[in-house]
Amino acid sequence: MTLTEIKEEIPKLTLAEQMELAEMLHASFDEEEDEFDKAIRADMSAQGPLWQMGQRALEEFKRGETLPGFP
């Protein structure tokens, strides 16, 4: 079944069926978001690359090795 066919069938569903479909689709996005969130949390942990990059940037700032801020 194509996406176009699916879109044509949705209005034929009952309100309860449409709500169930919406909940199912929302849940599938939540699962993906959870994986993304887990990856970001791992990257930002004390051992993660984003946290370490931030620490290096702060150290460079404290040593005066950064450019002045922009207005």
Phi and psi restraints in degrees (range 20) as a CNS / XPLOR table:
assign (resid 1 and name C) (resid 2 and name N)
       (resid 2 and name CA) (resid 2 and name C) 1.0 -87.8 20.0 2
assign (resid 2 and name N) (resid 2 and name CA)
       (resid 2 and name C) (resid 3 and name N) 1.0 166.2 20.0 2
assign (resid 2 and name C) (resid 3 and name N)
       (resid 3 and name CA) (resid 3 and name C) 1.0 -62.4 20.0 2
assign (resid 3 and name N) (resid 3 and name CA)
       (resid 3 and name C) (resid 4 and name N) 1.0 -38.7 20.0 2
assign (resid 3 and name C) (resid 4 and name N)
       (resid 4 and name CA) (resid 4 and name C) 1.0 -60.7 20.0 2
assign (resid 4 and name N) (resid 4 and name CA)
       (resid 4 and name C) (resid 5 and name N) 1.0 -43.1 20.0 2
assign (resid 4 and name C) (resid 5 and name N)
       (resid 5 and name CA) (resid 5 and name C) 1.0 -64.9 20.0 2
assign (resid 5 and name N) (resid 5 and name CA)
       (resid 5 and name C) (resid 6 and name N) 1.0 -40.7 20.0 2
assign (resid 5 and name C) (resid 6 and name N)
       (resid 6 and name CA) (resid 6 and name C) 1.0 -62.3 20.0 2
assign (resid 6 and name N) (resid 6 and name CA)
       (resid 6 and name C) (resid 7 and name N) 1.0 -45.7 20.0 2
assign (resid 6 and name C) (resid 7 and name N)
       (resid 7 and name CA) (resid 7 and name C) 1.0 -59.9 20.0 2
assign (resid 7 and name N) (resid 7 and name CA)
       (resid 7 and name C) (resid 8 and name N) 1.0 -35.7 20.0 2
assign (resid 7 and name C) (resid 8 and name N)
       (resid 8 and name CA) (resid 8 and name C) 1.0 -69.9 20.0 2
assign (resid 8 and name N) (resid 8 and name CA)
       (resid 8 and name C) (resid 9 and name N) 1.0 -29.5 20.0 2
assign (resid 8 and name C) (resid 9 and name N)
       (resid 9 and name CA) (resid 9 and name C) 1.0 -83.6 20.0 2
assign (resid 9 and name N) (resid 9 and name CA)
       (resid 9 and name C) (resid 10 and name N) 1.0 -25.9 20.0 2
assign (resid 9 and name C) (resid 10 and name N)
       (resid 10 and name CA) (resid 10 and name C) 1.0 -56.6 20.0 2
assign (resid 10 and name N) (resid 10 and name CA)
       (resid 10 and name C) (resid 11 and name N) 1.0 -45.7 20.0 2
assign (resid 10 and name C) (resid 11 and name N)
       (resid 11 and name CA) (resid 11 and name C) 1.0 -61.9 20.0 2
assign (resid 11 and name N) (resid 11 and name CA)
       (resid 11 and name C) (resid 12 and name N) 1.0 -19.0 20.0 2
assign (resid 11 and name C) (resid 12 and name N)
       (resid 12 and name CA) (resid 12 and name C) 1.0 -80.0 20.0 2
assign (resid 12 and name N) (resid 12 and name CA)
       (resid 12 and name C) (resid 13 and name N) 1.0 -13.2 20.0 2
assign (resid 12 and name C) (resid 13 and name N)
       (resid 13 and name CA) (resid 13 and name C) 1.0 -75.0 20.0 2
assign (resid 13 and name N) (resid 13 and name CA)
       (resid 13 and name C) (resid 14 and name N) 1.0 155.2 20.0 2
assign (resid 13 and name C) (resid 14 and name N)
       (resid 14 and name CA) (resid 14 and name C) 1.0 -70.7 20.0 2
assign (resid 14 and name N) (resid 14 and name CA)
       (resid 14 and name C) (resid 15 and name N) 1.0 165.6 20.0 2
assign (resid 14 and name C) (resid 15 and name N)
       (resid 15 and name CA) (resid 15 and name C) 1.0 -59.1 20.0 2
assign (resid 15 and name N) (resid 15 and name CA)
       (resid 15 and name C) (resid 16 and name N) 1.0 -41.8 20.0 2
assign (resid 15 and name C) (resid 16 and name N)
       (resid 16 and name CA) (resid 16 and name C) 1.0 -62.8 20.0 2
assign (resid 16 and name N) (resid 16 and name CA)
       (resid 16 and name C) (resid 17 and name N) 1.0 -40.7 20.0 2
assign (resid 16 and name C) (resid 17 and name N)
       (resid 17 and name CA) (resid 17 and name C) 1.0 -67.2 20.0 2
assign (resid 17 and name N) (resid 17 and name CA)
       (resid 17 and name C) (resid 18 and name N) 1.0 -38.5 20.0 2
assign (resid 17 and name C) (resid 18 and name N)
       (resid 18 and name CA) (resid 18 and name C) 1.0 -64.4 20.0 2
assign (resid 18 and name N) (resid 18 and name CA)
       (resid 18 and name C) (resid 19 and name N) 1.0 -40.0 20.0 2
assign (resid 18 and name C) (resid 19 and name N)
       (resid 19 and name CA) (resid 19 and name C) 1.0 -65.1 20.0 2
assign (resid 19 and name N) (resid 19 and name CA)
       (resid 19 and name C) (resid 20 and name N) 1.0 -41.1 20.0 2
assign (resid 19 and name C) (resid 20 and name N)
       (resid 20 and name CA) (resid 20 and name C) 1.0 -63.2 20.0 2
assign (resid 20 and name N) (resid 20 and name CA)
       (resid 20 and name C) (resid 21 and name N) 1.0 -41.3 20.0 2
assign (resid 20 and name C) (resid 21 and name N)
       (resid 21 and name CA) (resid 21 and name C) 1.0 -63.2 20.0 2
assign (resid 21 and name N) (resid 21 and name CA)
       (resid 21 and name C) (resid 22 and name N) 1.0 -44.1 20.0 2
assign (resid 21 and name C) (resid 22 and name N)
       (resid 22 and name CA) (resid 22 and name C) 1.0 -61.5 20.0 2
assign (resid 22 and name N) (resid 22 and name CA)
       (resid 22 and name C) (resid 23 and name N) 1.0 -43.2 20.0 2
assign (resid 22 and name C) (resid 23 and name N)
       (resid 23 and name CA) (resid 23 and name C) 1.0 -63.7 20.0 2
assign (resid 23 and name N) (resid 23 and name CA)
       (resid 23 and name C) (resid 24 and name N) 1.0 -40.1 20.0 2
assign (resid 23 and name C) (resid 24 and name N)
       (resid 24 and name CA) (resid 24 and name C) 1.0 -64.7 20.0 2
assign (resid 24 and name N) (resid 24 and name CA)
       (resid 24 and name C) (resid 25 and name N) 1.0 -44.4 20.0 2
assign (resid 24 and name C) (resid 25 and name N)
       (resid 25 and name CA) (resid 25 and name C) 1.0 -65.6 20.0 2
assign (resid 25 and name N) (resid 25 and name CA)
       (resid 25 and name C) (resid 26 and name N) 1.0 -41.5 20.0 2
assign (resid 25 and name C) (resid 26 and name N)
       (resid 26 and name CA) (resid 26 and name C) 1.0 -62.6 20.0 2
assign (resid 26 and name N) (resid 26 and name CA)
       (resid 26 and name C) (resid 27 and name N) 1.0 -41.6 20.0 2
assign (resid 26 and name C) (resid 27 and name N)
       (resid 27 and name CA) (resid 27 and name C) 1.0 -63.8 20.0 2
assign (resid 27 and name N) (resid 27 and name CA)
       (resid 27 and name C) (resid 28 and name N) 1.0 -37.3 20.0 2
assign (resid 27 and name C) (resid 28 and name N)
       (resid 28 and name CA) (resid 28 and name C) 1.0 -66.9 20.0 2
assign (resid 28 and name N) (resid 28 and name CA)
       (resid 28 and name C) (resid 29 and name N) 1.0 -34.7 20.0 2
assign (resid 28 and name C) (resid 29 and name N)
       (resid 29 and name CA) (resid 29 and name C) 1.0 -71.8 20.0 2
assign (resid 29 and name N) (resid 29 and name CA)
       (resid 29 and name C) (resid 30 and name N) 1.0 -35.6 20.0 2
assign (resid 29 and name C) (resid 30 and name N)
       (resid 30 and name CA) (resid 30 and name C) 1.0 -61.9 20.0 2
assign (resid 30 and name N) (resid 30 and name CA)
       (resid 30 and name C) (resid 31 and name N) 1.0 -39.2 20.0 2
assign (resid 30 and name C) (resid 31 and name N)
       (resid 31 and name CA) (resid 31 and name C) 1.0 -62.7 20.0 2
assign (resid 31 and name N) (resid 31 and name CA)
       (resid 31 and name C) (resid 32 and name N) 1.0 -44.5 20.0 2
assign (resid 31 and name C) (resid 32 and name N)
       (resid 32 and name CA) (resid 32 and name C) 1.0 -64.8 20.0 2
assign (resid 32 and name N) (resid 32 and name CA)
       (resid 32 and name C) (resid 33 and name N) 1.0 -41.6 20.0 2
assign (resid 32 and name C) (resid 33 and name N)
       (resid 33 and name CA) (resid 33 and name C) 1.0 -63.4 20.0 2
assign (resid 33 and name N) (resid 33 and name CA)
       (resid 33 and name C) (resid 34 and name N) 1.0 -38.7 20.0 2
assign (resid 33 and name C) (resid 34 and name N)
       (resid 34 and name CA) (resid 34 and name C) 1.0 -61.0 20.0 2
assign (resid 34 and name N) (resid 34 and name CA)
       (resid 34 and name C) (resid 35 and name N) 1.0 -41.3 20.0 2
assign (resid 34 and name C) (resid 35 and name N)
       (resid 35 and name CA) (resid 35 and name C) 1.0 -64.5 20.0 2
assign (resid 35 and name N) (resid 35 and name CA)
       (resid 35 and name C) (resid 36 and name N) 1.0 -40.9 20.0 2
assign (resid 35 and name C) (resid 36 and name N)
       (resid 36 and name CA) (resid 36 and name C) 1.0 -62.9 20.0 2
assign (resid 36 and name N) (resid 36 and name CA)
       (resid 36 and name C) (resid 37 and name N) 1.0 -46.5 20.0 2
assign (resid 36 and name C) (resid 37 and name N)
       (resid 37 and name CA) (resid 37 and name C) 1.0 -60.5 20.0 2
assign (resid 37 and name N) (resid 37 and name CA)
       (resid 37 and name C) (resid 38 and name N) 1.0 -40.7 20.0 2
assign (resid 37 and name C) (resid 38 and name N)
       (resid 38 and name CA) (resid 38 and name C) 1.0 -62.3 20.0 2
assign (resid 38 and name N) (resid 38 and name CA)
       (resid 38 and name C) (resid 39 and name N) 1.0 -42.2 20.0 2
assign (resid 38 and name C) (resid 39 and name N)
       (resid 39 and name CA) (resid 39 and name C) 1.0 -64.2 20.0 2
assign (resid 39 and name N) (resid 39 and name CA)
       (resid 39 and name C) (resid 40 and name N) 1.0 -43.0 20.0 2
assign (resid 39 and name C) (resid 40 and name N)
       (resid 40 and name CA) (resid 40 and name C) 1.0 -64.9 20.0 2
assign (resid 40 and name N) (resid 40 and name CA)
       (resid 40 and name C) (resid 41 and name N) 1.0 -43.9 20.0 2
assign (resid 40 and name C) (resid 41 and name N)
       (resid 41 and name CA) (resid 41 and name C) 1.0 -60.3 20.0 2
assign (resid 41 and name N) (resid 41 and name CA)
       (resid 41 and name C) (resid 42 and name N) 1.0 -40.5 20.0 2
assign (resid 41 and name C) (resid 42 and name N)
       (resid 42 and name CA) (resid 42 and name C) 1.0 -65.9 20.0 2
assign (resid 42 and name N) (resid 42 and name CA)
       (resid 42 and name C) (resid 43 and name N) 1.0 -41.8 20.0 2
assign (resid 42 and name C) (resid 43 and name N)
       (resid 43 and name CA) (resid 43 and name C) 1.0 -65.2 20.0 2
assign (resid 43 and name N) (resid 43 and name CA)
       (resid 43 and name C) (resid 44 and name N) 1.0 -30.8 20.0 2
assign (resid 43 and name C) (resid 44 and name N)
       (resid 44 and name CA) (resid 44 and name C) 1.0 -93.9 20.0 2
assign (resid 44 and name N) (resid 44 and name CA)
       (resid 44 and name C) (resid 45 and name N) 1.0 -2.6 20.0 2
assign (resid 44 and name C) (resid 45 and name N)
       (resid 45 and name CA) (resid 45 and name C) 1.0 -66.7 20.0 2
assign (resid 45 and name N) (resid 45 and name CA)
       (resid 45 and name C) (resid 46 and name N) 1.0 168.5 20.0 2
assign (resid 45 and name C) (resid 46 and name N)
       (resid 46 and name CA) (resid 46 and name C) 1.0 -58.6 20.0 2
assign (resid 46 and name N) (resid 46 and name CA)
       (resid 46 and name C) (resid 47 and name N) 1.0 -24.9 20.0 2
assign (resid 46 and name C) (resid 47 and name N)
       (resid 47 and name CA) (resid 47 and name C) 1.0 -98.8 20.0 2
assign (resid 47 and name N) (resid 47 and name CA)
       (resid 47 and name C) (resid 48 and name N) 1.0 -3.7 20.0 2
assign (resid 47 and name C) (resid 48 and name N)
       (resid 48 and name CA) (resid 48 and name C) 1.0 -82.2 20.0 2
assign (resid 48 and name N) (resid 48 and name CA)
       (resid 48 and name C) (resid 49 and name N) 1.0 159.4 20.0 2
assign (resid 48 and name C) (resid 49 and name N)
       (resid 49 and name CA) (resid 49 and name C) 1.0 -65.8 20.0 2
assign (resid 49 and name N) (resid 49 and name CA)
       (resid 49 and name C) (resid 50 and name N) 1.0 -35.5 20.0 2
assign (resid 49 and name C) (resid 50 and name N)
       (resid 50 and name CA) (resid 50 and name C) 1.0 -68.1 20.0 2
assign (resid 50 and name N) (resid 50 and name CA)
       (resid 50 and name C) (resid 51 and name N) 1.0 -40.9 20.0 2
assign (resid 50 and name C) (resid 51 and name N)
       (resid 51 and name CA) (resid 51 and name C) 1.0 -64.4 20.0 2
assign (resid 51 and name N) (resid 51 and name CA)
       (resid 51 and name C) (resid 52 and name N) 1.0 -44.4 20.0 2
assign (resid 51 and name C) (resid 52 and name N)
       (resid 52 and name CA) (resid 52 and name C) 1.0 -64.1 20.0 2
assign (resid 52 and name N) (resid 52 and name CA)
       (resid 52 and name C) (resid 53 and name N) 1.0 -39.5 20.0 2
assign (resid 52 and name C) (resid 53 and name N)
       (resid 53 and name CA) (resid 53 and name C) 1.0 -63.7 20.0 2
assign (resid 53 and name N) (resid 53 and name CA)
       (resid 53 and name C) (resid 54 and name N) 1.0 -40.2 20.0 2
assign (resid 53 and name C) (resid 54 and name N)
       (resid 54 and name CA) (resid 54 and name C) 1.0 -63.7 20.0 2
assign (resid 54 and name N) (resid 54 and name CA)
       (resid 54 and name C) (resid 55 and name N) 1.0 -40.4 20.0 2
assign (resid 54 and name C) (resid 55 and name N)
       (resid 55 and name CA) (resid 55 and name C) 1.0 -63.9 20.0 2
assign (resid 55 and name N) (resid 55 and name CA)
       (resid 55 and name C) (resid 56 and name N) 1.0 -41.8 20.0 2
assign (resid 55 and name C) (resid 56 and name N)
       (resid 56 and name CA) (resid 56 and name C) 1.0 -63.1 20.0 2
assign (resid 56 and name N) (resid 56 and name CA)
       (resid 56 and name C) (resid 57 and name N) 1.0 -40.7 20.0 2
assign (resid 56 and name C) (resid 57 and name N)
       (resid 57 and name CA) (resid 57 and name C) 1.0 -63.8 20.0 2
assign (resid 57 and name N) (resid 57 and name CA)
       (resid 57 and name C) (resid 58 and name N) 1.0 -41.3 20.0 2
assign (resid 57 and name C) (resid 58 and name N)
       (resid 58 and name CA) (resid 58 and name C) 1.0 -64.5 20.0 2
assign (resid 58 and name N) (resid 58 and name CA)
       (resid 58 and name C) (resid 59 and name N) 1.0 -40.7 20.0 2
assign (resid 58 and name C) (resid 59 and name N)
       (resid 59 and name CA) (resid 59 and name C) 1.0 -63.3 20.0 2
assign (resid 59 and name N) (resid 59 and name CA)
       (resid 59 and name C) (resid 60 and name N) 1.0 -42.4 20.0 2
assign (resid 59 and name C) (resid 60 and name N)
       (resid 60 and name CA) (resid 60 and name C) 1.0 -63.2 20.0 2
assign (resid 60 and name N) (resid 60 and name CA)
       (resid 60 and name C) (resid 61 and name N) 1.0 -39.7 20.0 2
assign (resid 60 and name C) (resid 61 and name N)
       (resid 61 and name CA) (resid 61 and name C) 1.0 -62.7 20.0 2
assign (resid 61 and name N) (resid 61 and name CA)
       (resid 61 and name C) (resid 62 and name N) 1.0 -45.8 20.0 2
assign (resid 61 and name C) (resid 62 and name N)
       (resid 62 and name CA) (resid 62 and name C) 1.0 -62.8 20.0 2
assign (resid 62 and name N) (resid 62 and name CA)
       (resid 62 and name C) (resid 63 and name N) 1.0 -31.8 20.0 2
assign (resid 62 and name C) (resid 63 and name N)
       (resid 63 and name CA) (resid 63 and name C) 1.0 -84.3 20.0 2
assign (resid 63 and name N) (resid 63 and name CA)
       (resid 63 and name C) (resid 64 and name N) 1.0 -1.5 20.0 2
assign (resid 63 and name C) (resid 64 and name N)
       (resid 64 and name CA) (resid 64 and name C) 1.0 75.5 20.0 2
assign (resid 64 and name N) (resid 64 and name CA)
       (resid 64 and name C) (resid 65 and name N) 1.0 24.9 20.0 2
assign (resid 64 and name C) (resid 65 and name N)
       (resid 65 and name CA) (resid 65 and name C) 1.0 -96.2 20.0 2
assign (resid 65 and name N) (resid 65 and name CA)
       (resid 65 and name C) (resid 66 and name N) 1.0 15.7 20.0 2
assign (resid 65 and name C) (resid 66 and name N)
       (resid 66 and name CA) (resid 66 and name C) 1.0 -113.0 20.0 2
assign (resid 66 and name N) (resid 66 and name CA)
       (resid 66 and name C) (resid 67 and name N) 1.0 161.8 20.0 2
assign (resid 66 and name C) (resid 67 and name N)
       (resid 67 and name CA) (resid 67 and name C) 1.0 -74.0 20.0 2
assign (resid 67 and name N) (resid 67 and name CA)
       (resid 67 and name C) (resid 68 and name N) 1.0 153.3 20.0 2
assign (resid 67 and name C) (resid 68 and name N)
       (resid 68 and name CA) (resid 68 and name C) 1.0 -63.5 20.0 2
assign (resid 68 and name N) (resid 68 and name CA)
       (resid 68 and name C) (resid 69 and name N) 1.0 155.0 20.0 2
assign (resid 68 and name C) (resid 69 and name N)
       (resid 69 and name CA) (resid 69 and name C) 1.0 -64.7 20.0 2
assign (resid 69 and name N) (resid 69 and name CA)
       (resid 69 and name C) (resid 70 and name N) 1.0 158.2 20.0 2
assign (resid 69 and name C) (resid 70 and name N)
       (resid 70 and name CA) (resid 70 and name C) 1.0 -96.7 20.0 2
assign (resid 70 and name N) (resid 70 and name CA)
       (resid 70 and name C) (resid 71 and name N) 1.0 149.1 20.0 2
